[in-house]
């Protein structure tokens, strides 16, 4: 199975949050484990860093199941720091996915990774600094950034799907 296909499967586990009570049918940590496996199957510059980030995110995902308040915007400074670090680690992990993808596809450029990571950085800023704004303004910004993030997330899956197909063509050429 190629890198992009494994990443898509892992990302879909993170995307779908279907719960029955406290039970999540598609737990995020399984998606992160699949992505660690994807990184382990490639020889690329940022693959090892991506695997480390995905492993830490899998662990924090398991911790989030037991103690979900650690990753929800809060006025508790310790929880804010943990959530911010987790968010920044997620951005680093996505950067590794984009870098490895670019290396596999031999330098194929796209503006999407820069836009997506910039949007995620803005989301981090609004989420953890925005709780100190007026409630009405914070809610408007939060809804707008969530809608934008949702659209980018859908395109992220499409972006990976297109790259999966290109990777398959490259693998076929090698064989």
C-alpha positions in Angstrom: 0.0 0.0 0.0 1.4 3.4 -0.9 2.2 6.2 1.5 -0.7 8.5 0.4 -3.3 5.7 0.7 -2.2 4.9 4.2 -2.3 8.6 5.1 -5.8 8.9 3.7 -7.0 6.0 5.8 -5.3 7.5 8.9 -6.8 10.9 8.3 -10.3 9.5 7.8 -10.0 7.9 11.3 -9.2 11.4 12.6 -12.0 13.1 10.6 -14.9 10.9 11.5 -16.0 11.3 15.1 -19.0 9.0 15.3 -19.7 8.3 19.0 -22.1 6.0 20.8 -22.1 7.5 24.3 -18.4 7.6 25.2 -17.4 5.1 22.6 -15.8 6.4 19.4 -16.2 4.1 16.4 -13.1 5.6 14.6 -10.7 6.6 17.4 -8.1 9.1 16.4 -5.2 7.2 17.9 -5.8 4.3 15.4 -5.5 6.9 12.6 -2.2 8.1 14.0 -0.9 4.6 14.3 -1.7 4.0 10.6 0.1 7.2 9.8 3.1 6.1 11.9 3.1 2.9 9.8 2.9 5.0 6.6 6.0 7.0 7.6 7.9 3.8 8.5 7.4 2.5 4.9 9.2 5.4 3.2 12.8 6.6 3.1 12.4 10.4 3.1 14.0 13.2 4.9 11.1 14.0 7.3 9.6 10.5 7.6 11.2 9.8 11.0 10.1 13.2 12.5 6.6 12.6 11.1 6.5 9.2 12.7 7.6 10.6 16.1 5.0 13.4 15.9 2.3 10.9 14.9 3.3 8.6 17.8 3.1 11.5 20.3 -0.2 12.5 18.9 -1.5 8.9 19.2 -0.5 9.0 22.9 -2.1 12.4 23.5 -5.2 11.1 21.7 -5.4 8.2 24.2 -4.9 10.6 27.0 -7.7 12.8 25.5 -10.1 9.8 25.8 -9.3 9.5 29.5 -9.0 13.3 30.2 -10.7 15.2 27.4 -10.6 18.6 29.3 -6.9 18.7 28.6 -7.5 19.5 24.9 -10.5 21.8 25.1 -10.0 25.6 25.3 -9.9 26.5 28.9 -8.9 29.3 31.2 -6.7 26.9 33.1 -3.1 27.8 32.1 -1.7 24.3 32.3 -4.5 23.0 30.0 -3.9 25.9 27.6 -0.2 25.1 27.3 -0.9 21.4 26.7 -3.5 22.2 24.1 -1.3 24.8 22.3 1.6 22.3 22.3 -0.6 19.6 20.9 -1.9 22.0 18.2 1.6 23.0 17.2 2.7 19.3 17.2 -0.3 18.6 14.8 0.9 21.4 12.5 4.5 19.9 12.5 3.1 16.5 11.8 1.1 17.8 8.8 4.2 19.6 7.6 6.0 16.3 7.6 3.2 14.6 5.6 3.5 17.4 3.0 7.3 17.2 2.9 7.4 13.5 2.5 4.6 13.6 -0.1 6.6 16.2 -2.1 9.8 14.1 -1.8 7.9 10.9 -3.0 6.5 12.8 -6.0 9.9 14.2 -6.8 9.3 17.8 -5.8 5.8 18.3 -7.1 4.8 21.8 -5.9 1.5 22.9 -4.6 0.4 26.1 -2.7 -2.2 24.1 -0.7 0.2 22.9 2.1 1.3 26.5 2.9 -2.3 27.7 2.9 -3.5 24.8 5.1 -0.7 25.2 7.6 -1.2 29.0 7.7 -4.9 28.5 8.4 -4.1 26.0 11.2 -1.7 28.5 12.8 -4.5 31.2 12.6 -6.9 28.7 14.1 -4.5 28.0 17.0 -4.2 31.8 17.5 -8.0 32.4 17.6 -8.8 29.3 19.7 -6.4 30.0 22.5 -6.1 33.7 22.5 -9.7 34.3 21.3 -11.2 33.0 24.6 -10.1 36.4 26.1 -12.2 38.3 23.5 -15.9 39.3 23.9 -18.1 36.2 23.7 -20.0 37.3 20.6 -16.8 38.1 18.6 -15.2 34.9 19.8 -18.1 32.8 18.6 -18.2 34.5 15.2 -14.5 34.0 14.7 -14.7 30.4 15.9 -17.6 29.4 13.6 -15.9 31.1 10.6 -12.5 29.4 11.2 -14.2 26.0 11.8 -16.2 26.3 8.5 -13.0 27.2 6.7 -11.1 24.4 8.4 -13.8 21.9 7.4 -13.5 23.0 3.7 -9.7 22.8 3.9 -9.9 19.4 5.5 -12.1 18.1 2.7 -9.7 19.5 0.1 -6.8 17.9 2.1 -8.4 14.5 1.5 -8.9 15.3 -2.2 -5.3 16.6 -2.3 -4.0 13.3 -0.8 -6.2 11.3 -3.1 -4.7 12.9 -6.2 -1.2 12.4 -4.9 -2.0 8.7 -4.2 -2.9 8.3 -7.8 0.3 10.0 -8.9 2.3 7.8 -6.5 0.7 4.7 -8.0 1.7 5.8 -11.5 5.3 6.4 -10.3 5.4 2.9 -8.6 4.1 1.3 -11.8 6.9 3.1 -13.8 9.5 1.7 -11.4 8.1 -1.9 -11.7 
